[in-house]
Amino acid sequence: MSLILSKKIYDLKDLPKKTGIYYFIDSNSIPIYIGKSLNIYKRVNQHLKSNTQKSNKLKSGFDHLRYLETRSEMIALIIESQEIKKNKPIFNRKLRKKKENININSFTSKSGHMGLKIGKNKEDNLTSFQSTNKAKSFISYISEKYNLCKKLNNIHLGEYCCHAISLSHNIKKCGYEECVKEYNSRFYKMINSLKLPNKKFLLIEKNNDKPYPFVSVKNGTIEGYGYLNSKLSDYRTNLKKLEFITKDELIIIKNYYKKNFKSLNLTSIV
């Protein structure tokens, strides 16, 4: 996909309510702010209706808007990162603040069982979310998928693990009482499902319509992105390689995969 932006936008009604990136551009045709959104129209309006210092400067400094529809949040994130590096918009560089994320870390209980906990520890975190509720929802899902104890994972406050109560035998057996080796094997299987391999592969958004958005990962770096019509072998023809190879894009894709792995196909390529 070539990076072809829309024509100059002066009327907000011309902005799509779709996923993509947007540009605030000054009278010299220089981007002063670049962002991404699942709803470009809604996000731009939020900027313009806000009364923060940043928004007021943005409103007084831009002349028109442009946008690029991507149909994919994954690709929008990559393009946003690349375009900021390329254009160096003044408001992205100086005034962009990163909200401190809620992280999920693993730990070993006194019994030897592995568990998950929510906190702000950035070291060796498995994944991160923008809110505690989203983090709890993820832990609940992953606990059910791999039959892990929600009490060990710190989201069940009852006396016993909600998954380990055997009603048929009328006993209350918690995950703490399960064999450590057997329990931890499921836990490590869960952790491994969140890791990306080191070899060359494509991340394909299977929930999208054709052409399918994809990102190409090669030897631990993001090679590029594109849209796949049919044959997997055709990906090279549709691959747009990154202009700037940095750790940022890899971190973006790792985090995106951890949060959205249910909707992604990880396919090895030669």
Protein Blocks (a to p, Z undefined) as FASTA:
>chain_A
ZZddddddfblklpccbddddddddfkopafbdcddfblklmmmmmmmpccfklmmmmmm
pmbdcdddehiaklmmmmmmmmmmmnopaklmmmpccdddddddddddfkopacddddfb
fghpabdcfbfklmmmmmmmmmmmnopafklnopafbfbdfklpcfknopacdfklpcfk
lmmmmmmmmmmmmpccfbdcddddfkbccdddddddeehiafbdcddfklmklmmmmpcc
dfbdcfklmmmmmmmmmmmmmmpccdddZZ
